[in-house]
Amino acid sequence: MGPLLMLGAGRMGGALISGWRRAGLLSPADLMIRDPYPGDEAKAAIADGARHDPDLSAMGQAETVLLAVKPQLWREAAGEVSQALAADAVIVSIAAGVPAAEISKAFGGRAVARIMPTTAAAIGQGTASLYATDPAAAARAQVLFAAVGAVVELEDEELMHAATAVSGSAPAYLYAFVEALEAAGAAAGLPAASAQRLARATIAGAAALLADSGEEPAELRKQVTSPGGTTQAALEVLMGEGGLGPLLETAVAAAARRSRELGA
Ligand SMILES: NC(=O)c1ccc[n+]([C@@H]2O[C@H](COP(=O)([O-])OP(=O)(O)OC[C@H]3O[C@@H](n4cnc5c(N)ncnc54)[C@H](OP(=O)(O)O)[C@@H]3O)[C@@H](O)[C@H]2O)c1
């Protein structure tokens, strides 16, 4: 990888710095960070030699520019640096909802790839939805994100809203599920510490088994559901009327709607 300029290095930018350094894709010497209050991972990279708030001529050396500020701030972040960039710098945006054409316009017509990542990139287990019409931008984004997890390329930009709702936002759904399971365990009489340990270890193990076994989730579910048993009793609630299916459909639709609003 050549020099990379990060615009914004908060939670998601920090997760990517960790993942890229861990994968050996990016050395701090190739990293420039523009952020008034960089997060911990960015601070660590700066301590190891990454440039903080590079000047205009340094920014001109960036081959890739990662746009990683909150969607509400992206125009301001673009406006501050666009003039300084090399004509062939590729813009990789992780801003939820913001269309590639808008970003390209704000960056003087430069090539753009859009990515919706997840924070597990920090441990090499991220998921990235990728949309780019420019082949060089798509290839650059592939190199960056395949190094820290799975990449799913989308042909239609409109699908980035659904991908955001099913992937970018989804780690929070699982964390909310674990919180609710812990609370339900405590309500069923378990000491809080035991409920926490049981819920966290069980869900992490079940997710690892799904990843490792290559089995369909429905098959894994059937394997642990004896007819007339305890699991079936719970699944009649979770998969019954108003259960997980319709609930997630409504939640995913709400996230996709918000993604459209953020890009408007
Ligand atoms: N967090 C996730 O799990 C996740 C997942 C997928 C995609 N994303 C996307 O990633 C983007 C960033 O989200 P985040 O959660 O990482 O946000 P964040 O933690 O707020 O990080 C953004 C960072 O950018 C800084 N910043 C603000 N204005 C700037 C400017 N003009 N130039 C340079 N840096 C500036 C912010 O500084 P201040 O704190 O001073 O404002 C902050 O440190 C969003 O567009 C989001 O849609 C996030």
PDBQT file of the ligand as one rigid body, heavy atoms in Angstrom, charges set to zero:
ROOT
HETATM    1  N1  LIG A 301     -18.779   3.033  14.224  1.00  0.00    +0.000 N 
HETATM    2  C1  LIG A 301     -19.147   2.064  13.403  1.00  0.00    +0.000 C 
HETATM    3  O1  LIG A 301     -19.341   0.913  13.807  1.00  0.00    +0.000 OA
HETATM    4  C2  LIG A 301     -19.291   2.299  11.912  1.00  0.00    +0.000 A 
HETATM    5  C3  LIG A 301     -19.589   1.212  11.069  1.00  0.00    +0.000 A 
HETATM    6  C4  LIG A 301     -19.693   1.448   9.693  1.00  0.00    +0.000 A 
HETATM    7  C5  LIG A 301     -19.502   2.734   9.175  1.00  0.00    +0.000 A 
HETATM    8  N2  LIG A 301     -19.265   3.764  10.004  1.00  0.00    +0.000 N 
HETATM    9  C6  LIG A 301     -19.098   5.092   9.426  1.00  0.00    +0.000 C 
HETATM   10  O2  LIG A 301     -17.844   5.587   9.796  1.00  0.00    +0.000 OA
HETATM   11  C7  LIG A 301     -17.902   7.000   9.864  1.00  0.00    +0.000 C 
HETATM   12  C8  LIG A 301     -17.246   7.442  11.162  1.00  0.00    +0.000 C 
HETATM   13  O3  LIG A 301     -17.968   6.903  12.276  1.00  0.00    +0.000 OA
HETATM   14  P1  LIG A 301     -17.276   6.746  13.701  1.00  0.00    +0.000 P 
HETATM   15  O4  LIG A 301     -18.221   5.958  14.555  1.00  0.00    +0.000 OA
HETATM   16  O5  LIG A 301     -15.889   6.260  13.544  1.00  0.00    +0.000 OA
HETATM   17  O6  LIG A 301     -17.289   8.292  14.163  1.00  0.00    +0.000 OA
HETATM   18  P2  LIG A 301     -16.365   9.018  15.239  1.00  0.00    +0.000 P 
HETATM   19  O7  LIG A 301     -15.928   8.063  16.292  1.00  0.00    +0.000 OA
HETATM   20  O8  LIG A 301     -17.105  10.258  15.644  1.00  0.00    +0.000 OA
HETATM   21  O9  LIG A 301     -15.093   9.390  14.388  1.00  0.00    +0.000 OA
HETATM   22  C9  LIG A 301     -15.013  10.452  13.490  1.00  0.00    +0.000 C 
HETATM   23  C10 LIG A 301     -13.768  11.277  13.820  1.00  0.00    +0.000 C 
HETATM   24  O10 LIG A 301     -13.595  12.292  12.824  1.00  0.00    +0.000 OA
HETATM   25  C11 LIG A 301     -13.233  13.508  13.471  1.00  0.00    +0.000 C 
HETATM   26  N3  LIG A 301     -13.541  14.685  12.619  1.00  0.00    +0.000 N 
HETATM   27  C12 LIG A 301     -14.608  15.513  12.667  1.00  0.00    +0.000 A 
HETATM   28  N4  LIG A 301     -14.532  16.473  11.722  1.00  0.00    +0.000 NA
HETATM   29  C13 LIG A 301     -13.383  16.266  11.050  1.00  0.00    +0.000 A 
HETATM   30  C14 LIG A 301     -12.741  16.924   9.946  1.00  0.00    +0.000 A 
HETATM   31  N5  LIG A 301     -13.304  17.974   9.334  1.00  0.00    +0.000 N 
HETATM   32  N6  LIG A 301     -11.561  16.441   9.512  1.00  0.00    +0.000 NA
HETATM   33  C15 LIG A 301     -11.014  15.359  10.090  1.00  0.00    +0.000 A 
HETATM   34  N7  LIG A 301     -11.571  14.693  11.149  1.00  0.00    +0.000 NA
HETATM   35  C16 LIG A 301     -12.734  15.140  11.626  1.00  0.00    +0.000 A 
HETATM   36  C17 LIG A 301     -14.039  13.438  14.720  1.00  0.00    +0.000 C 
HETATM   37  O11 LIG A 301     -13.542  14.382  15.646  1.00  0.00    +0.000 OA
HETATM   38  P3  LIG A 301     -14.553  14.971  16.782  1.00  0.00    +0.000 P 
HETATM   39  O12 LIG A 301     -14.739  13.870  17.751  1.00  0.00    +0.000 OA
HETATM   40  O13 LIG A 301     -13.829  16.134  17.285  1.00  0.00    +0.000 OA
HETATM   41  O14 LIG A 301     -15.839  15.326  16.059  1.00  0.00    +0.000 OA
HETATM   42  C18 LIG A 301     -13.857  11.991  15.165  1.00  0.00    +0.000 C 
HETATM   43  O15 LIG A 301     -12.670  11.774  15.884  1.00  0.00    +0.000 OA
HETATM   44  C19 LIG A 301     -19.363   7.402   9.786  1.00  0.00    +0.000 C 
HETATM   45  O16 LIG A 301     -19.586   8.015   8.530  1.00  0.00    +0.000 OA
HETATM   46  C20 LIG A 301     -20.117   6.110   9.912  1.00  0.00    +0.000 C 
HETATM   47  O17 LIG A 301     -21.262   6.120   9.070  1.00  0.00    +0.000 OA
HETATM   48  C21 LIG A 301     -19.138   3.570  11.376  1.00  0.00    +0.000 A 
ENDROOT
TORSDOF 0
